[in-house]
Amino acid sequence: MNDDDRNREALFRHAILGELLSRDLRRGELRPALEELSQKTFTDERGHPRHIAFKTLEDWYYVYRRRGFEALKPKARSDLGSCRGLTSEQQQLVLDLKREDPGRSAYLILREMELAGRLKSGQVSLSVLQRLLRRNGLSGPRMELDRPVRYRWQASMCGELWQADALHGPVLINPRTARPQRTIVFGLIDDRSRIIPYIEAGFGETEHRFLAVLYNAIARRGILRHLLVDNHASFSGYDLRFLCARLNIHLVHSRPGDGPGKGKIERFWRSLRRHLIGRLKLEEITTVDELNLRIWSYVESEYHHRPHASLAGKTPLEVWESGAGNVRWPSDPAELEKAFYGEVDRLARNDSTVQWRGSVYEVPPHLRRQTVRLRYSLLDSDRVSVLDRNVEIPIRLVEAEQNAHRFRAAHPPADLPPEKPRSGLNAPDLFLDHMTGRTPDPEDDHE
C-alpha cells in the first residue's frame, strides 16, 4: 500500500464516519450510531463490500478526534507488494487462468492448481490469490443497485448540505484557442435556503475549475458540512476528496443516472435556462466575463429575492439570514487558501525532471533519481513546488531550448588531495614478472 492507497483508505474511513464527525453528539448518542454503522455494508475504492466492526469504528472515531485526518491512514507494511507464498511461475499461471476465463473465481483457480499438482494443499490462502488478481486489475465484484424509494426532504439548517452540478451554457469564443467552444456553468445551491453560494461560467468541465468555484463559495458563505454531487470526473477526483476530508466536509455522490436525487440544483438550472440562458442575445455577448455578469445580475437581483413556494413563501436570502448562525466559518480566513493544496510523490529522472499532469517540470539537480514530494495548488495549476527537507522550492516547466545553452560544469569536492598518490605497482609488469619468474625489487617500486 503506497501513499495514495493509504490516502484512499483514510478517505474511505472518513466517509463512513463523516456524518458523525460533522455533528455535535450528546452523551449516549455515539454508541448507537456506531452500532448502526457496524451493521451496514460499505463498498471500498476497489469495489469490495466491507463490514466494519464496532470496535474498529470506535477506534477510528477517537483517533480522528485526537489527531485528525492523518491518523486515519493505515501504517505501511514492510512486505508491501511481495507474494512470498508463490513463485513467479505460479503467479503467472494464476494470471493466465484468470485471463483465459474471466469467470474463474479465485477459489476455483486455487482448487484447479491444487488438483493439477501445481500447488500443495494449504500452501497459500485464498486471500493471496485475491490480492494478486486485484493488484493486476483482474478482480472486481458486480453490484446491482435497486431503485430506492423517493421522499421529499431538505437539510435541517443552512450550510448543512450544498448541491453542486454543471450546466452547458452558450457557445462563445475561447480566447486561448480563438475557436468557438461551449461554456460550462458550475454552480452550488444551499439545500435549506436555496441560496446560491457561488456560480461561474467558463471553458472546460474539469475538477480544477470546480475547485475554484468551491473556494469562492466557501469564502462567501462559509464551510459546508455535506456536499452532494454526481459521478462526473470533475466531482470524483482525488483532489476534491482530499480537500473535503481536510475541511471535514462529507462528500456524497448520487447514484448513477439518479438526476432527481439532486432535484434542487436541477430546478435552479431549469429556472436559469428559462429566465436567462435561453434569452441571451449572443451577438452582444463576446466574452465569458460578460456572460458571468448577466448570470450574477439574475442571481443577486432576482433569484435571491423571489419568494419560493417550497420555503413557505420566503425568499432564499431571508431563510439564509435567519439561519446564518449555524454556518461554519473558517477560524482564520487568511488560512483558507492553504487548505487548497495537494501533495503527491513523483520520481525525479536523471535529467532533473518530473512529470506531473502531462507537464514536465525541472527540479534541483541534487534531487535527481530520487522520489520527491510535489506540492501543488488546487486553484492555480502553475503553482507547483518540491519539498526538500521541509523546505518548499518552487519549480518551473522545462525550457529545453534554453537548457541547451546552460553551463554544465561539474564542481569537484573541495577536500580532494592536490596530487594523486603513486604506489609504484603496475599490473602488466607484475604479470610479466610472474610469467618469467623474476622477483620484483621493492626498491624499484619507489623510484
C-alpha positions in Angstrom: 0.0 0.0 0.0 1.6 3.2 -1.2 0.9 6.8 0.0 -2.0 7.2 -2.5 -3.6 3.9 -1.3 -3.3 4.9 2.3 -4.9 8.3 1.5 -7.8 6.5 -0.2 -8.2 4.2 2.7 -8.2 7.1 5.1 -10.8 8.8 2.8 -12.9 5.6 2.9 -12.8 5.6 6.7 -13.6 9.3 6.9 -16.6 8.9 4.5 -18.0 6.2 6.9 -17.7 8.5 9.9 -18.3 11.7 8.0 -21.8 12.3 9.4 -20.7 11.7 13.0 -17.6 13.9 12.7 -19.7 16.8 11.5 -22.2 16.6 14.3 -22.1 17.7 18.0 -23.1 14.4 19.6 -24.8 14.3 23.0 -23.9 11.9 25.7 -25.0 8.4 24.8 -25.5 9.1 21.1 -22.2 7.8 19.8 -22.5 4.1 20.7 -25.9 3.5 19.0 -24.7 5.4 15.9 -21.6 3.3 15.7 -23.5 0.1 16.2 -25.9 1.1 13.4 -22.9 1.7 11.1 -21.4 -1.7 12.1 -24.5 -3.4 10.7 -24.1 -1.8 7.3 -22.1 -2.9 4.2 -19.8 -0.4 2.7 -18.0 -0.6 -0.7 -14.4 0.5 -0.7 -12.3 2.0 -3.5 -11.8 -1.3 -5.3 -15.5 -2.1 -5.2 -15.2 -4.7 -2.4 -18.0 -4.9 0.2 -16.8 -4.4 3.7 -18.3 -4.8 7.2 -16.7 -2.7 9.9 -16.7 -3.9 13.4 -18.0 -1.6 16.2 -14.6 -1.6 18.0 -12.9 -0.6 14.8 -15.3 2.2 14.1 -14.9 3.4 17.7 -11.1 3.5 17.3 -11.3 5.4 14.1 -13.7 8.0 15.6 -11.5 8.7 18.6 -8.2 8.7 16.8 -9.6 11.2 14.3 -10.8 13.4 17.2 -7.3 13.3 18.8 -5.0 13.6 15.8 -7.1 14.5 12.8 -7.2 13.0 9.3 -3.6 11.9 9.2 -4.3 9.4 12.0 -6.8 7.5 9.8 -4.1 6.4 7.4 -3.0 2.8 7.8 0.6 2.1 8.5 2.7 0.8 5.6 3.7 -2.8 5.6 7.3 -3.9 5.4 6.5 -6.7 2.9 4.4 -4.4 0.6 3.9 -5.8 -2.9 5.6 -9.1 -2.3 3.9 -12.5 -2.8 6.2 -14.9 -0.9 3.9 -17.8 -1.0 4.0 -18.2 -4.8 6.9 -18.5 -7.2 7.0 -16.2 -10.3 5.8 -19.2 -12.5 2.9 -19.9 -10.2 1.9 -16.2 -10.1 1.9 -16.1 -13.9 -0.2 -19.3 -14.1 -2.8 -17.7 -11.8 -3.0 -14.6 -14.0 -3.2 -16.7 -17.2 -6.0 -18.8 -15.8 -8.0 -15.6 -14.9 -7.3 -14.1 -18.4 -8.3 -17.3 -20.1 -11.6 -17.4 -18.4 -12.6 -14.1 -16.5 -15.5 -16.1 -14.9 -13.0 -18.1 -12.8 -13.1 -17.1 -9.2 -10.0 -17.0 -7.0 -11.3 -20.1 -5.2 -11.7 -22.1 -8.4 -8.2 -21.1 -9.6 -6.8 -22.3 -6.3 -8.6 -25.6 -6.4 -7.6 -26.2 -10.1 -3.9 -25.6 -9.3 -4.1 -27.9 -6.2 -5.8 -30.7 -8.2 -3.3 -30.3 -11.0 -0.3 -30.6 -8.6 0.8 -27.0 -9.3 0.2 -26.1 -5.7 0.4 -28.1 -2.5 -2.8 -28.3 -0.5 -2.8 -25.4 2.0 0.4 -23.9 0.5 -1.3 -20.5 0.2 -4.6 -19.0 1.4 -7.3 -17.8 -0.8 -6.6 -14.1 0.0 -3.1 -14.4 -1.5 -4.7 -15.2 -4.9 -7.3 -12.5 -4.4 -4.6 -9.8 -3.7 -2.6 -11.0 -6.7 -5.6 -10.7 -9.0 -6.5 -7.3 -7.6 -3.1 -5.9 -8.0 -3.1 -6.9 -11.7 -6.6 -5.4 -12.3 -8.3 -8.8 -12.7 -10.7 -8.7 -9.8 -13.9 -6.8 -9.0 -17.4 -7.7 -7.9 -20.6 -7.0 -9.8 -23.1 -4.8 -8.0 -26.7 -4.3 -8.6 -28.3 -1.2 -7.1 -32.1 -1.3 -6.6 -34.1 1.8 -7.4 -34.7 3.5 -4.0 -38.0 4.8 -2.7 -38.0 8.6 -3.1 -39.2 11.1 -0.4 -39.3 14.9 -0.3 -36.6 16.1 2.0 -34.4 19.1 2.9 -31.5 19.9 5.2 -32.3 20.9 8.7 -30.1 24.1 8.7 -28.3 26.5 6.4 -24.8 25.3 5.5 -25.5 21.6 6.3 -25.8 20.5 2.7 -24.9 22.0 -0.6 -25.7 20.5 -4.0 -23.3 21.0 -6.9 -23.6 20.5 -10.6 -22.6 21.8 -14.1 -24.8 23.2 -16.8 -23.9 23.5 -20.5 -24.1 27.2 -21.5 -24.0 29.1 -24.8 -21.1 28.8 -27.3 -18.6 31.6 -27.1 -15.1 32.2 -28.5 -12.4 30.7 -26.3 -9.6 33.3 -26.2 -6.9 30.6 -25.6 -7.8 28.7 -28.8 -9.6 31.5 -30.7 -12.3 29.0 -31.6 -15.9 28.6 -30.7 -16.4 26.4 -27.6 -19.4 25.7 -25.4 -19.2 27.2 -21.9 -19.8 25.2 -18.8 -21.5 26.8 -15.8 -20.6 25.4 -12.4 -22.9 26.2 -9.5 -23.8 25.3 -5.9 -27.0 25.7 -4.0 -27.7 25.5 -0.3 -30.2 22.8 0.3 -32.0 24.5 3.2 -32.3 28.1 2.0 -31.9 27.6 -1.8 -29.3 30.4 -1.9 -26.6 30.2 -4.5 -23.2 30.4 -2.7 -21.3 30.8 -6.0 -21.8 30.3 -9.7 -19.4 30.8 -12.6 -19.3 30.1 -16.3 -16.1 29.2 -18.1 -14.5 26.8 -20.6 -13.9 23.2 -19.6 -15.7 20.8 -17.3 -12.8 19.9 -15.1 -12.1 19.3 -11.4 -9.7 22.2 -11.3 -12.4 24.7 -12.4 -14.9 23.3 -9.8 -12.4 23.6 -7.0 -12.0 27.3 -7.8 -15.8 27.7 -7.7 -15.9 25.8 -4.4 -13.2 28.0 -2.9 -15.1 31.2 -3.8 -18.3 29.7 -2.4 -16.7 28.9 0.9 -15.1 32.3 1.1 -18.5 33.9 0.6 -20.9 31.6 2.5 -18.8 29.6 5.0 -17.7 25.9 5.2 -20.4 23.5 4.3 -20.9 20.2 6.2 -22.0 17.9 3.3 -21.6 18.2 -0.5 -23.9 16.3 -2.8 -22.5 15.8 -6.4 -22.9 13.4 -9.2 -20.3 10.9 -10.5 -18.8 13.1 -13.3 -15.0 13.2 -13.3 -15.0 16.9 -12.2 -16.7 15.8 -8.9 -15.0 12.5 -8.2 -11.3 13.3 -8.4 -8.7 12.7 -5.8 -8.1 16.4 -5.1 -11.7 17.1 -4.3 -12.0 14.2 -1.9 -8.8 15.0 -0.2 -9.9 18.7 0.3 -13.2 17.6 1.7 -11.6 15.3 4.2 -9.2 18.1 5.2 -12.1 20.6 5.8 -14.3 18.0 7.4 -16.8 18.0 4.6 -18.8 14.8 4.0 -18.7 14.2 0.2 -21.7 12.4 -1.1 -22.1 11.1 -4.6 -25.6 10.4 -6.0 -26.4 7.1 -7.7 -25.5 7.0 -11.4 -28.5 8.2 -13.5 -30.3 9.5 -10.5 -30.9 13.1 -11.6 -33.9 13.7 -9.2 -31.6 12.9 -6.3 -30.2 16.5 -6.9 -33.6 18.0 -7.6 -32.9 21.4 -6.1 -29.9 22.3 -8.3 -31.7 20.8 -11.3 -34.7 23.0 -10.6 -32.4 26.0 -10.4 -30.9 25.1 -13.7 -34.3 25.0 -15.2 -35.1 28.5 -13.9 -31.7 29.8 -15.2 -32.3 28.4 -18.7 -35.9 29.7 -18.8 -35.2 33.2 -17.5 -31.6 33.9 -18.7 -29.7 31.3 -20.8 -32.4 30.8 -23.3 -33.0 34.5 -23.8 -29.4 35.8 -24.2 -28.6 38.0 -27.1 -25.4 36.2 -28.1 -24.5 38.8 -30.7 -24.0 41.2 -27.7 -22.0 38.8 -25.6 -18.4 38.2 -26.7 -16.6 37.1 -23.5 -17.2 34.8 -20.5 -17.0 37.8 -18.2 -20.0 39.4 -19.9 -21.9 36.1 -19.5 -20.9 35.9 -15.8 -22.1 39.5 -15.3 -25.5 38.6 -16.6 -25.7 35.4 -14.6 -24.8 37.2 -11.3 -27.3 40.0 -12.1 -30.0 37.4 -12.3 -28.9 35.6 -9.2 -28.4 38.5 -6.9 -31.2 40.8 -8.0 -33.9 38.3 -9.0 -33.5 34.8 -7.7 -32.4 35.5 -4.2 -35.2 38.0 -3.7 -38.0 35.9 -5.2 -40.4 34.0 -2.8 -40.3 30.2 -3.1 -43.3 28.0 -2.6 -41.0 25.3 -1.0 -39.8 27.9 1.5 -43.3 28.8 2.7 -43.3 32.0 0.6 -39.9 33.2 2.0 -37.0 34.3 -0.2 -33.7 32.4 -0.2 -32.0 35.4 1.2 -34.5 35.6 4.1 -34.1 31.9 5.0 -30.3 32.2 4.8 -30.1 35.3 7.1 -32.4 33.7 9.6 -30.2 30.6 9.8 -26.8 32.2 9.4 -25.9 31.5 13.0 -25.5 27.8 12.1 -22.9 28.4 9.4 -19.3 27.2 9.9 -16.8 29.9 9.2 -13.1 29.4 8.8 -11.3 30.2 12.1 -8.8 32.3 10.1 -10.0 33.4 6.6 -6.4 34.0 5.6 -5.6 30.3 6.1 -8.4 29.1 3.8 -6.2 29.1 0.7 -3.6 26.9 2.4 -6.2 24.1 2.6 -6.4 24.2 -1.2 -3.1 22.5 -1.7 -2.3 18.9 -2.6 0.8 16.7 -2.3 2.0 13.8 -4.4 5.2 11.7 -4.8 7.0 11.5 -8.1 10.3 10.0 -9.2 12.8 12.6 -10.5 14.5 11.5 -13.7 18.2 11.6 -14.3 17.8 14.8 -16.3 16.4 16.5 -13.2 12.8 16.5 -14.4 9.5 15.2 -13.0 6.2 14.7 -14.9 3.0 15.9 -13.4 -0.4 16.0 -15.1 1.0 16.0 -18.6 3.7 18.6 -18.0 7.4 18.3 -17.3 8.9 20.3 -14.5 12.6 20.9 -13.6 13.8 20.1 -10.1 17.1 20.9 -8.4 19.9 18.6 -9.8 20.7 17.1 -6.4 17.2 15.5 -6.3 17.6 13.5 -9.5 16.9 9.8 -9.3 15.1 10.3 -6.1 11.4 10.1 -5.1 10.4 13.7 -4.4 7.3 15.2 -2.9 5.5 17.7 -5.0 3.1 20.3 -3.6 0.6 21.9 -5.9 -2.1 24.5 -5.7 -5.7 23.3 -6.3 -6.6 26.8 -7.5 -3.6 27.7 -9.8 -2.2 24.8 -11.9 1.0 26.8 -12.5 1.9 26.9 -8.8 3.9 23.7 -8.3 6.8 23.3 -5.8 9.0 20.5 -4.5 9.5 19.8 -0.8 13.2 19.2 0.1 13.7 18.6 3.9 10.5 20.6 4.7 11.7 23.5 2.5 9.3 24.4 -0.3 11.1 25.1 -3.5 9.1 26.5 -6.5 9.7 24.6 -9.7 9.0 25.6 -13.3 8.3 24.0 -16.6 11.3 22.7 -18.5 12.6 25.0 -21.2 14.5 22.6 -23.3 15.9 25.1 -25.9 17.2 27.4 -23.2 18.8 24.4 -21.3 20.8 23.7 -24.4 22.9 26.8 -23.6 23.1 26.4 -19.8 26.5 25.9 -18.1 27.1 22.3 -17.0 30.5 22.4 -15.3 30.8 19.8 -12.5 32.2 21.1 -9.3 34.6 18.5 -7.7 34.6 18.2 -3.9 36.9 20.7 -2.2 38.6 18.1 0.1 40.3 16.2 -2.8 44.1 15.9 -2.4 46.1 18.1 -4.8 48.0 15.2 -6.3 47.3 11.5 -6.7 49.4 9.1 -4.7 51.8 6.8 -6.5 52.1 3.2 -5.3 54.6 2.0 -7.9 52.6 -1.1 -8.7 51.7 -1.8 -12.3 49.6 -4.8 -13.3 51.2 -5.5 -16.8 54.7 -5.5 -15.2 53.6 -7.8 -12.4 52.1 -10.2 -14.9 55.4 -10.3 -16.9 57.5 -10.8 -13.7 55.2 -13.7 -12.6 55.5 -15.5 -16.0 59.3 -15.1 -16.3 59.9 -15.9 -12.6 61.6 -12.6 -11.9 61.3 -11.4 -8.4 60.3 -7.7 -8.3 62.7 -5.5 -6.4 60.8 -3.4 -3.7 63.4 -0.6 -4.3 62.2 -0.3 -7.9 58.6 0.4 -6.8 59.6 3.6 -5.2 62.0 5.0 -7.8 
